[in-house]
Amino acid sequence: MKLPDEVRQELIRRFQNKHREWLVPGPSNETENTRWPLEINLGIPTEVAALKQPEGVRAWVTTWQNWRGVGTLIWNDRRWRSLGAQRLPDKLVLQGPADVASWTGETARWECACIRHAEITTRWPSLALGITRYFDVLADYSDADYKRIYAMLDWVIANPNSNLYPRQLPIAGLDSKWLEGRKGLLSDLVATIKGYTSERDFFQLCGLKPLPYPIRMRVLDQEIRNKIGGLGDLSAPLDELAALNLSVSRVFIVENLQTGLAFPDMLGTVVIMRLGYNVDVLARLPWIAKARCIYWGDLDTHGFAILNRARSYLPNLQSVLMDEETLLSHRTLWVKEKQQHAAEAHPLLTDAEQAVYGGIKQHQWGQNIRLEQERIAWDYVWNSLIT
């Protein structure tokens, strides 16, 4: 025997699971588990069950008699041998998603999402299904943020090859911080509108010019420094570094800036710092192809994920100081990794690297352990780097 609170909890779960697909009007929003009108069985007991709890049945009936809410309550007449004629609540019938939203306290969000979905798909019909996964954007964005999204889509679709920097766009309220947090959303929507299926980055999709990507690099060989005006510590756009055509035999790639700054001079060597997941830029440095490339990252899940990504661009990339011995011999320096990488494994890691990654991921040595590269004693580091 379901009471209104139990029905509400059932509808909350149903709304959470189905509200995105319900945004698309018509038969397409009906699934095997949700057909409109939606009937919720209230659980009429058998006569035997009713005889065991007559007061409970009476209270259940009274609750539904006094109920005033959204939906149509269907009653059923039963004639029981021992209890006589009974009129019992049988089903609650809801006509559509708006009724479910009313029961779950989601009316304002649902109405807002529906209005915006109708507006944006009238303008771009191809978004009818694709934008449903962004229900929270439609339901919760402020009017100002929603208008910026709409205006941004409108402008880049009308001007597909502007080759402007983002801050040059004539869109009210647009700023770098706002745009940075929504590039994924905008990329997805633009790709859907244009019908693209292959992966493209935000700037390609929108026909915009990316800001020059600065790379921080130190040249550790005096002879090479002499050839580039004596510069030893550079932060320059990728294209400018690529044009240097350096004659290097070894390239270190490290995550921490201070780690890179600590490197002493080494013949034929440069050290590149703080790329993070942007290691794809390495493939655009032509002089790196003939060098021995060595990656040294943090001993945590993201360090190994970056190493795996880097190997997709530099297949012969070696790792250093990312082994079990280094990790376990520095227990006193461990800190917590706030959020681990989602992948269970990475295909381009060696067996030894994967074993360490798996051990960290599965908390083999402790919960979310992390050894930051800059914490390792330099004499320990140096013995590994010069091998």
C-alpha positions as CSV (number, residue, x, y, z in Angstrom):
1,M,0.0,0.0,0.0
2,K,1.8,3.1,-1.3
3,L,1.3,6.4,0.5
4,P,1.9,9.8,-1.2
5,D,5.4,10.1,0.2
6,E,6.3,6.7,-1.2
7,V,4.9,7.7,-4.6
8,R,6.9,10.9,-4.4
9,Q,10.1,9.0,-3.8
10,E,9.4,6.7,-6.7
11,L,8.7,9.7,-9.0
12,I,11.9,11.4,-7.8
13,R,13.9,8.4,-8.9
14,R,12.0,8.2,-12.2
15,F,12.6,11.9,-12.9
16,Q,16.3,11.6,-12.1
17,N,16.6,8.8,-14.6
18,K,14.4,10.0,-17.4
19,H,14.1,13.8,-17.4
20,R,16.6,14.2,-20.2
21,E,14.8,12.0,-22.7
22,W,11.5,13.6,-21.6
23,L,12.6,16.9,-23.0
24,V,12.0,15.8,-26.6
25,P,8.2,16.1,-27.1
26,G,6.1,13.4,-28.7
27,P,6.4,9.6,-28.8
28,S,10.2,9.7,-28.8
29,N,10.2,10.5,-25.1
30,E,8.3,7.4,-24.3
31,T,10.3,4.3,-23.3
32,E,9.4,0.9,-22.1
33,N,9.5,2.1,-18.5
34,T,7.6,5.3,-19.1
35,R,4.5,5.6,-21.2
36,W,2.1,8.5,-21.0
37,P,-0.2,8.7,-19.3
38,L,1.8,7.2,-16.5
39,E,0.0,4.9,-14.1
40,I,1.4,4.3,-10.6
41,N,-0.1,1.3,-8.9
42,L,-0.9,2.1,-5.3
43,G,-0.9,-1.5,-4.1
44,I,-4.4,-2.6,-3.2
45,P,-4.0,-5.4,-0.6
46,T,-5.6,-8.7,-0.8
47,E,-8.5,-9.5,1.6
48,V,-6.2,-11.8,3.6
49,A,-3.6,-9.0,4.0
50,A,-6.3,-6.4,4.9
51,L,-7.6,-8.7,7.7
52,K,-4.2,-8.7,9.2
53,Q,-3.9,-4.9,9.3
54,P,-7.3,-3.3,9.2
55,E,-6.2,-0.1,10.9
56,G,-3.3,0.3,8.4
57,V,-5.7,-0.2,5.5
58,R,-8.1,2.3,7.0
59,A,-5.4,4.9,7.4
60,W,-4.1,4.3,3.9
61,V,-7.6,4.8,2.4
62,T,-8.1,8.0,4.5
63,T,-4.8,9.4,3.4
64,W,-5.7,9.1,-0.2
65,Q,-9.3,10.4,0.4
66,N,-7.7,13.6,1.9
67,W,-5.0,13.9,-0.8
68,R,-5.1,16.9,-3.0
69,G,-2.4,17.0,-5.7
70,V,-1.5,16.7,-9.3
71,G,-2.8,13.7,-11.2
72,T,-6.0,11.6,-11.4
73,L,-6.7,9.1,-8.6
74,I,-8.5,6.0,-9.8
75,W,-10.6,4.1,-7.2
76,N,-11.5,0.4,-7.3
77,D,-14.6,-1.2,-5.7
78,R,-13.9,-4.5,-4.0
79,R,-16.4,-6.8,-2.4
80,W,-14.7,-8.9,0.3
81,R,-16.4,-11.8,2.0
82,S,-15.3,-10.8,5.5
83,L,-15.0,-7.0,5.2
84,G,-17.8,-6.3,2.8
85,A,-17.8,-3.6,0.0
86,Q,-14.7,-1.5,-0.1
87,R,-13.8,1.5,-2.2
88,L,-10.0,1.5,-2.5
89,P,-7.4,3.8,-4.2
90,D,-6.0,1.8,-7.1
91,K,-3.9,4.0,-9.4
92,L,-2.5,7.4,-9.7
93,V,-2.5,8.6,-13.3
94,L,-0.1,11.3,-14.5
95,Q,-0.5,12.8,-17.9
96,G,3.1,13.9,-18.7
97,P,6.5,14.9,-17.4
98,A,5.1,18.2,-16.0
99,D,3.0,16.2,-13.6
100,V,6.0,14.2,-12.4
101,A,8.0,17.5,-12.0
102,S,5.2,18.9,-9.9
103,W,5.3,15.8,-7.6
104,T,9.1,16.1,-7.3
105,G,9.5,19.8,-6.7
106,E,11.1,20.3,-10.1
107,T,8.4,22.4,-11.8
108,A,10.5,25.6,-12.2
109,R,13.5,23.7,-13.5
110,W,11.4,21.6,-15.9
111,E,9.5,24.6,-17.3
112,C,12.7,26.6,-17.8
113,A,14.4,23.6,-19.5
114,C,11.4,23.0,-21.8
115,I,11.1,26.7,-22.9
116,R,14.8,26.9,-23.7
117,H,14.9,23.5,-25.4
118,A,12.0,24.6,-27.6
119,E,13.8,27.9,-28.4
120,I,17.2,26.5,-29.2
121,T,15.9,23.5,-31.2
122,T,13.6,25.8,-33.2
123,R,16.7,27.7,-34.2
124,W,18.8,24.5,-34.7
125,P,16.7,21.4,-35.1
126,S,19.7,19.1,-35.1
127,L,20.2,19.8,-31.4
128,A,16.8,18.3,-30.4
129,L,18.4,15.1,-29.0
130,G,22.0,16.2,-28.5
131,I,21.2,19.1,-26.1
132,T,19.2,16.9,-23.8
133,R,22.3,15.7,-22.0
134,Y,22.8,19.3,-21.0
135,F,19.5,19.5,-19.1
136,D,21.2,21.2,-16.2
137,V,22.4,24.0,-18.5
138,L,18.9,24.5,-19.8
139,A,17.3,24.3,-16.4
140,D,19.8,26.1,-14.2
141,Y,21.8,28.6,-16.2
142,S,21.0,32.2,-15.5
143,D,19.3,34.2,-18.2
144,A,22.6,36.0,-18.9
145,D,24.6,32.8,-19.3
146,Y,22.0,31.1,-21.4
147,K,21.8,34.2,-23.7
148,R,25.6,34.1,-24.1
149,I,25.5,30.4,-25.1
150,Y,22.8,31.2,-27.6
151,A,24.6,34.3,-28.9
152,M,27.9,32.4,-29.2
153,L,26.3,29.6,-31.2
154,D,24.4,32.1,-33.4
155,W,27.6,34.0,-34.2
156,V,30.0,31.1,-34.9
157,I,27.5,29.3,-37.1
158,A,27.0,32.5,-39.1
159,N,30.7,33.2,-39.2
160,P,32.4,29.8,-39.5
161,N,35.9,31.0,-40.5
162,S,36.4,34.3,-38.7
163,N,39.9,33.5,-37.6
164,L,39.4,35.9,-34.7
165,Y,40.7,35.5,-31.1
166,P,37.8,34.7,-28.7
167,R,38.0,38.1,-27.0
168,Q,37.4,39.8,-30.4
169,L,34.0,38.3,-30.8
170,P,31.2,40.9,-30.7
171,I,29.2,39.1,-28.1
172,A,28.0,40.9,-25.0
173,G,29.3,39.6,-21.7
174,L,31.8,37.3,-23.3
175,D,35.1,37.0,-21.3
176,S,38.0,34.5,-21.2
177,K,37.1,32.9,-17.8
178,W,33.5,32.4,-18.8
179,L,34.5,30.9,-22.2
180,E,37.2,28.6,-20.7
181,G,34.7,26.9,-18.5
182,R,32.3,26.2,-21.4
183,K,34.5,25.2,-24.3
184,G,33.5,21.6,-24.0
185,L,29.8,22.4,-24.1
186,L,30.1,24.8,-27.0
187,S,32.3,22.4,-28.9
188,D,29.8,19.7,-28.6
189,L,26.8,21.8,-29.6
190,V,28.6,23.4,-32.6
191,A,29.8,19.9,-33.8
192,T,26.2,18.6,-33.5
193,I,24.8,21.6,-35.4
194,K,27.4,21.2,-38.2
195,G,27.0,17.4,-38.3
196,Y,30.6,16.6,-37.5
197,T,31.4,13.1,-36.2
198,S,35.2,13.2,-36.0
199,E,36.9,14.9,-33.1
200,R,37.9,18.5,-33.5
201,D,39.0,21.0,-30.9
202,F,37.1,24.1,-29.9
203,F,39.0,26.5,-32.1
204,Q,38.7,24.4,-35.2
205,L,35.0,23.9,-34.7
206,C,34.3,27.6,-34.2
207,G,36.7,28.9,-36.8
208,L,38.6,30.9,-34.1
209,K,42.3,31.6,-33.6
210,P,43.8,30.1,-30.5
211,L,46.1,32.2,-28.3
212,P,49.8,31.4,-28.9
213,Y,50.7,28.5,-26.6
214,P,53.8,29.4,-24.6
215,I,56.2,26.6,-23.8
216,R,58.7,27.0,-20.9
217,M,62.0,25.5,-21.8
218,R,65.6,25.6,-20.6
219,V,68.6,25.0,-22.8
220,L,71.2,23.2,-20.7
221,D,74.1,23.3,-23.3
222,Q,76.2,26.5,-23.6
223,E,77.0,25.8,-27.2
224,I,73.3,25.6,-28.1
225,R,72.6,28.7,-26.1
226,N,75.2,30.6,-28.1
227,K,73.4,29.8,-31.3
228,I,70.2,31.4,-30.0
229,G,71.6,34.6,-28.7
230,G,72.7,33.2,-25.3
231,L,69.2,32.5,-24.2
232,G,68.9,29.7,-21.7
233,D,65.5,30.0,-20.2
234,L,62.7,30.6,-22.8
235,S,59.0,30.9,-22.7
236,A,57.9,31.2,-26.3
237,P,55.0,30.3,-28.6
238,L,55.1,26.8,-29.9
239,D,55.7,27.8,-33.5
240,E,58.7,30.0,-32.6
241,L,60.3,27.2,-30.7
242,A,59.7,24.8,-33.5
243,A,61.5,27.1,-35.9
244,L,64.6,27.2,-33.8
245,N,65.8,23.8,-35.3
246,L,67.9,23.0,-32.3
247,S,70.5,20.3,-32.4
248,V,69.7,18.4,-29.3
249,S,70.4,14.8,-28.4
250,R,68.3,14.6,-25.2
251,V,65.0,16.2,-24.1
252,F,63.7,15.9,-20.5
253,I,60.0,16.6,-20.0
254,V,59.0,17.4,-16.4
255,E,55.9,18.6,-14.8
256,N,57.1,20.9,-12.0
257,L,58.6,24.2,-12.9
258,Q,61.0,24.2,-10.0
259,T,62.2,20.8,-10.9
260,G,63.1,22.0,-14.4
261,L,64.8,25.1,-13.0
262,A,67.0,22.8,-10.8
263,F,68.6,21.0,-13.7
264,P,72.3,21.7,-14.2
265,D,74.0,22.1,-17.5
266,M,74.1,18.9,-19.7
267,L,75.6,18.6,-23.1
268,G,73.0,18.5,-26.0
269,T,70.1,18.7,-23.6
270,V,67.0,20.8,-23.1
271,V,64.3,20.4,-20.4
272,I,60.6,21.3,-21.1
273,M,58.4,22.1,-18.2
274,R,54.7,22.2,-17.1
275,L,53.0,20.9,-20.2
276,G,50.4,18.8,-18.2
277,Y,48.1,17.1,-20.6
278,N,49.1,19.4,-23.4
279,V,52.0,17.0,-24.3
280,D,50.5,16.8,-27.8
281,V,52.5,19.9,-28.6
282,L,55.7,17.9,-28.5
283,A,54.8,16.3,-31.9
284,R,55.0,19.8,-33.4
285,L,58.7,20.4,-32.5
286,P,60.6,18.9,-35.5
287,W,63.9,18.9,-33.8
288,I,62.6,16.6,-31.0
289,A,62.2,13.7,-33.3
290,K,65.9,12.6,-33.3
291,A,66.5,13.2,-29.6
292,R,66.2,10.8,-26.8
293,C,63.1,11.9,-24.9
294,I,62.6,11.2,-21.2
295,Y,59.5,11.9,-19.2
296,W,59.6,12.5,-15.5
297,G,56.2,13.1,-13.9
298,D,54.6,12.9,-10.5
299,L,54.1,9.4,-9.2
300,D,50.3,9.5,-9.1
301,T,47.5,8.4,-11.5
302,H,47.6,11.6,-13.5
303,G,51.4,11.5,-14.0
304,F,51.0,8.1,-15.6
305,A,48.0,9.2,-17.7
306,I,50.1,12.1,-19.0
307,L,53.0,9.7,-19.8
308,N,50.5,7.5,-21.7
309,R,49.2,10.4,-23.7
310,A,52.7,11.6,-24.5
311,R,53.7,8.2,-25.9
312,S,50.9,8.5,-28.5
313,Y,53.0,11.4,-29.9
314,L,56.5,10.2,-29.0
315,P,56.4,6.4,-29.2
316,N,59.9,5.9,-27.9
317,L,59.5,8.2,-24.9
318,Q,61.2,6.7,-21.8
319,S,60.2,7.3,-18.2
320,V,62.5,7.9,-15.3
321,L,61.9,7.9,-11.5
322,M,58.3,6.6,-12.0
323,D,59.0,3.1,-10.6
324,E,57.9,1.1,-7.6
325,E,61.3,1.5,-5.9
326,T,61.2,5.2,-6.1
327,L,57.7,5.4,-4.8
328,L,58.1,3.0,-1.9
329,S,61.5,4.4,-0.8
330,H,59.9,7.9,-0.3
331,R,56.9,7.0,1.9
332,T,57.5,9.9,4.3
333,L,57.0,12.3,1.4
334,W,53.7,11.0,0.2
335,V,50.7,13.3,0.0
336,K,47.1,12.7,-1.1
337,E,46.0,12.8,-4.7
338,K,42.7,14.7,-4.5
339,Q,41.0,12.9,-7.5
340,Q,42.4,10.0,-9.3
341,H,42.3,9.5,-13.1
342,A,39.3,7.5,-14.1
343,A,41.0,4.9,-16.3
344,E,41.8,1.5,-14.9
345,A,44.7,0.9,-17.3
346,H,46.6,2.8,-20.0
347,P,47.6,0.9,-23.2
348,L,50.9,2.7,-23.8
349,L,52.4,2.1,-20.4
350,T,55.1,-0.6,-20.0
351,D,54.2,-3.6,-17.8
352,A,56.3,-2.1,-14.9
353,E,54.6,1.3,-15.3
354,Q,51.2,-0.3,-15.4
355,A,51.9,-2.3,-12.3
356,V,52.7,0.9,-10.4
357,Y,49.7,2.7,-11.8
358,G,47.5,-0.2,-10.9
359,G,48.9,-0.3,-7.4
360,I,48.2,3.4,-6.8
361,K,44.8,3.2,-8.4
362,Q,43.8,0.2,-6.3
363,H,45.2,1.7,-3.1
364,Q,47.7,-1.2,-2.7
365,W,50.1,0.9,-0.6
366,G,47.6,3.5,0.8
367,Q,44.6,5.6,0.0
368,N,45.1,8.0,-3.0
369,I,48.9,8.2,-2.5
370,R,51.0,10.6,-4.4
371,L,54.7,11.4,-4.6
372,E,55.4,14.8,-6.2
373,Q,58.5,14.8,-8.2
374,E,60.0,17.9,-6.6
375,R,60.0,16.2,-3.2
376,I,62.6,13.6,-4.2
377,A,66.1,14.3,-2.9
378,W,68.2,15.7,-5.8
379,D,71.2,13.3,-5.2
380,Y,68.7,10.4,-5.6
381,V,67.4,12.1,-8.8
382,W,70.8,12.8,-10.2
383,N,71.9,9.2,-10.1
384,S,68.9,8.2,-12.2
385,L,69.1,11.1,-14.7
386,I,72.7,10.6,-15.7
387,T,72.3,6.9,-16.5
